Structures are given as C-alpha cells and as structure tokens.
C-alpha cells in the first residue's frame, strides 16, 4: 500500500488553506482600518458582502441594441453571421457601492474641515494614470492591471493629502479609476462588439484592492 507522509499531507492542507487565510487577513485589515475611518466593523462586513455580491450585478445605462456581426471561422475562409447585444452598464459592486462610499468620505472631509482641492487633484492624477494604463481588448472589454489603482492612489494621497490620506486614497482610487479606465474609453469600446460594464471585471480587482490599501494607510 502507498502512504502519503504526514508532513506532505500537512503541507498540501496548508497550501489549500492559503486563499482562506488571505481572505481572513484582508477582512481583518479592512475592518480595523475602516473602523478608524469611522465605519463600524459590522457595517464594513456588510459593505464587503454587498461589493462581492454586487460584482455579479450589472445595471444597464443605455438601451440594448441588437447588432449583426460577422465572425470569421474555419481559418478565415467563411464569415458566420451572429447577433450580439451592445449596451453600457454599471457594475454594482465595482462602481455603485464604491462611489457611494467615496461620496461619504468626501462629505466626511468637508465636515471635518479638510481641504477638498488636494483630493480632487488626486482624482485627476489617478484618471490620467488609469487612462494611460487601461487597454481595450476585444472580447474582454477594458482591462487595467490590478496593482495600478491601489499603488498610485496611495502615492498621490500621501503626497497631496497626508492628513486625510486613507480616505483620499479610497476616493481617488475609485473615482479616478472609473473615470480614466472606463468613462474615458467609452467611445473606443463602442467600436468593438459586446458591452461595457463600468467598474466591471476589467477594473474590479483594482478597485477592490483600493479598500485594503486605504485601510492599511489609516493604520500608519
């Protein structure tokens, strides 16, 4: 009979548990960080749950159009006609909820007397960076490297708004990414088939990571 050594079995179980450990660490960091930003742990967990579930929901913003397209097949010798749906939608988890949180932080900044101009400058810079790094890929939509939003939003916020860095990082990371990656590429994406989801899969990962980075900044 063949027996797997206990150490190898434990190592395999450890590898399988890594994703769960990462999620637990992520949630713990975000909960502690957002608590320092004035959001209770229960509310933070509820928001994270809504973001994850909302990432599966897209709300149409434009009328759906049925377009007849011809796709090459059999090494390009034949064109097969196919009807596709073209429209623009907004993702609940990747855009709607993060935008609402961003507006909350903006209101919080105004109430506490922080300057809003550095935050707006950070948003503009993030929009430019997102526009430069975002790519329109046929069949996939708009794609932005996941490390871009958290990295640059943290950098800009600590330089421009050090006293309000964590909320500024979240606001600029969310709004700047959505403006630069999605909104500024609306015309370009219309030349391709399919639909555009603002805050959808192509930029969702980056926006989601903005949460953990802004929470980490609040602990400094």
C-alpha positions as CSV (number, residue, x, y, z in Angstrom):
1,X,0.0,0.0,0.0
2,X,1.1,3.6,-0.6
3,X,1.0,6.1,2.3
4,X,1.4,9.8,2.0
5,X,3.9,11.2,4.6
6,X,2.2,13.3,7.2
7,X,4.4,16.3,6.5
8,X,3.4,16.3,2.9
9,X,-0.2,16.0,3.8
10,X,0.0,18.9,6.2
11,X,1.9,21.0,3.5
12,X,-0.9,20.3,1.0
13,X,-3.6,21.3,3.5
14,X,-1.6,24.5,4.2
15,X,-1.5,25.4,0.5
16,X,-5.2,24.7,0.2
17,X,-5.9,27.0,3.2
18,X,-3.8,29.9,1.9
19,X,-6.8,31.6,0.0
20,X,-8.9,31.4,3.1
21,X,-6.1,32.8,5.2
22,X,-5.6,35.6,2.7
23,X,-9.4,36.5,2.9
24,X,-9.4,36.4,6.7
25,X,-6.3,38.7,6.8
26,X,-7.9,41.0,4.2
27,X,-11.2,41.3,6.1
28,X,-9.4,41.9,9.4
29,X,-7.2,44.6,8.0
30,X,-10.1,46.4,6.2
31,X,-12.3,46.1,9.3
32,X,-9.7,47.7,11.6
33,X,-8.8,50.3,9.0
34,X,-12.3,51.3,8.2
35,X,-13.2,51.4,11.9
36,X,-10.5,54.1,12.3
37,X,-12.2,55.9,9.4
38,X,-15.5,56.0,11.3
39,X,-17.2,52.9,9.8
40,X,-18.2,50.1,12.3
41,X,-17.0,46.5,11.8
42,X,-20.5,45.3,11.2
43,X,-21.1,47.9,8.6
44,X,-17.7,47.1,6.9
45,X,-18.5,43.4,6.7
46,X,-21.9,44.3,5.2
47,X,-20.3,46.6,2.7
48,X,-17.7,44.0,1.7
49,X,-20.5,41.4,1.3
50,X,-22.5,43.8,-0.9
51,X,-19.5,44.5,-3.0
52,X,-18.8,40.8,-3.6
53,X,-22.4,40.1,-4.4
54,X,-22.8,43.3,-6.4
55,X,-19.9,42.4,-8.6
56,X,-22.3,39.9,-10.2
57,X,-24.9,42.6,-11.0
58,X,-24.8,45.0,-13.9
59,X,-27.4,47.7,-14.3
60,X,-27.9,48.8,-18.0
61,X,-27.4,52.5,-18.6
62,X,-28.2,52.5,-22.3
63,X,-30.8,50.8,-24.4
64,X,-29.7,47.3,-25.6
65,X,-29.1,47.2,-29.3
66,X,-29.1,44.0,-31.4
67,X,-26.2,44.2,-33.9
68,X,-25.5,41.7,-36.7
69,X,-21.8,40.9,-36.8
70,X,-19.8,38.5,-38.9
71,X,-17.2,36.4,-37.2
72,X,-14.5,34.7,-39.3
73,X,-14.4,30.9,-38.9
74,X,-12.6,27.9,-40.5
75,X,-9.2,29.7,-40.7
76,X,-10.9,32.9,-42.0
77,X,-12.4,31.3,-45.2
78,X,-16.0,31.8,-44.0
79,X,-17.8,34.6,-42.1
80,X,-20.5,33.4,-39.8
81,X,-23.3,36.0,-39.0
82,X,-24.2,36.4,-35.4
83,X,-26.4,38.7,-33.4
84,X,-24.8,40.4,-30.4
85,X,-26.1,42.8,-27.8
86,X,-24.4,46.1,-27.4
87,X,-25.0,48.4,-24.4
88,X,-23.3,50.2,-21.5
89,X,-23.9,49.0,-17.9
90,X,-22.7,49.9,-14.4
91,X,-21.5,47.2,-12.0
92,X,-23.0,47.4,-8.5
93,X,-20.0,46.0,-6.6
94,X,-17.3,47.6,-8.7
95,X,-18.8,51.1,-9.2
96,X,-22.1,51.9,-7.5
97,X,-21.2,50.9,-3.9
98,X,-17.6,52.3,-4.0
99,X,-18.9,55.6,-5.5
100,X,-21.3,55.9,-2.6
101,X,-18.6,55.2,-0.1
102,X,-16.4,57.8,-1.8
103,X,-19.1,60.4,-1.6
104,X,-19.4,59.6,2.1
105,X,-15.7,60.2,2.6
106,X,-15.9,63.5,0.7
107,X,-18.7,64.6,3.0
108,X,-16.7,63.5,6.0
109,X,-13.7,65.5,4.8
110,X,-15.9,68.6,4.4
111,X,-17.4,68.2,7.8
112,X,-14.0,67.8,9.5
113,X,-12.7,70.8,7.7
114,X,-10.1,69.1,5.4
115,X,-9.2,70.8,2.1
116,X,-11.0,69.1,-0.8
117,X,-8.8,70.5,-3.6
118,X,-5.9,68.0,-2.9
119,X,-8.4,65.2,-3.1
120,X,-9.7,66.5,-6.5
121,X,-6.2,66.8,-7.7
122,X,-5.5,63.2,-6.7
123,X,-8.6,62.1,-8.6
124,X,-7.4,63.9,-11.7
125,X,-4.0,62.4,-11.5
126,X,-5.5,58.9,-11.0
127,X,-7.7,59.5,-14.0
128,X,-4.7,60.2,-16.1
129,X,-2.7,57.2,-14.9
130,X,-5.7,54.9,-15.3
131,X,-6.2,56.2,-18.9
132,X,-2.6,55.6,-19.7
133,X,-2.5,52.0,-18.4
134,X,-6.0,50.9,-19.4
135,X,-6.3,48.8,-22.6
136,X,-9.4,48.0,-24.7
137,X,-9.2,44.3,-25.5
138,X,-11.8,42.9,-28.0
139,X,-13.9,40.3,-26.4
140,X,-12.8,41.2,-22.9
141,X,-13.5,44.9,-22.6
142,X,-11.4,47.4,-20.7
143,X,-8.5,45.9,-18.7
144,X,-6.4,47.6,-16.1
145,X,-3.5,46.0,-14.1
146,X,-4.9,45.4,-10.6
147,X,-1.9,47.0,-8.9
148,X,-2.3,50.4,-10.6
149,X,-5.2,51.8,-8.6
150,X,-4.0,51.0,-5.1
151,X,-0.4,51.8,-5.8
152,X,-0.9,55.2,-7.4
153,X,-3.9,56.3,-5.3
154,X,-1.8,55.6,-2.1
155,X,1.1,57.6,-3.5
156,X,-0.9,60.6,-4.6
157,X,-2.9,60.7,-1.4
158,X,0.1,60.6,0.9
159,X,1.8,63.4,-1.1
160,X,-1.2,65.7,-1.7
161,X,-3.4,65.0,1.4
162,X,-1.2,63.5,4.2
163,X,-3.7,64.4,6.9
164,X,-6.5,62.7,5.2
165,X,-4.5,60.1,3.2
166,X,-6.6,57.0,3.8
167,X,-10.0,58.4,2.6
168,X,-8.2,60.3,-0.1
169,X,-6.6,57.1,-1.4
170,X,-10.0,55.4,-1.5
171,X,-11.8,58.3,-3.2
172,X,-9.1,58.8,-5.8
173,X,-8.6,55.1,-6.3
174,X,-12.3,54.5,-7.0
175,X,-13.3,57.7,-8.9
176,X,-10.0,58.1,-10.8
177,X,-10.0,54.6,-11.9
178,X,-13.6,54.6,-13.1
179,X,-13.2,57.9,-14.9
180,X,-9.8,57.2,-16.5
181,X,-10.2,53.5,-17.3
182,X,-13.9,53.2,-18.1
183,X,-15.5,56.6,-18.9
184,X,-12.7,58.0,-21.0
185,X,-12.7,54.8,-23.1
186,X,-16.5,54.8,-23.8
187,X,-16.1,55.9,-27.4
188,X,-13.3,53.4,-28.1
189,X,-15.1,50.4,-26.7
190,X,-18.1,51.2,-28.9
191,X,-16.1,50.1,-31.9
192,X,-16.0,46.6,-30.5
193,X,-18.7,44.0,-30.0
194,X,-20.3,43.2,-26.7
195,X,-21.0,45.7,-23.9
196,X,-19.1,47.8,-21.4
197,X,-19.6,47.4,-17.7
198,X,-18.4,50.4,-15.8
199,X,-16.5,49.0,-12.8
200,X,-16.8,45.5,-14.2
201,X,-14.3,42.6,-14.3
202,X,-11.5,44.6,-16.1
203,X,-11.1,47.1,-13.3
204,X,-13.0,45.5,-10.4
205,X,-9.9,43.8,-8.9
206,X,-8.0,47.1,-8.8
207,X,-10.9,48.9,-7.1
208,X,-11.4,46.1,-4.6
209,X,-7.7,46.3,-3.7
210,X,-8.0,50.0,-3.1
211,X,-10.1,49.1,0.0
212,X,-7.3,47.2,1.7
213,X,-4.6,49.7,0.8
214,X,-6.6,52.7,2.2
215,X,-7.3,50.7,5.3
216,X,-3.6,50.0,5.7
217,X,-2.8,53.7,5.3
218,X,-5.2,54.5,8.1
219,X,-3.1,52.4,10.5
220,X,0.0,54.5,9.9
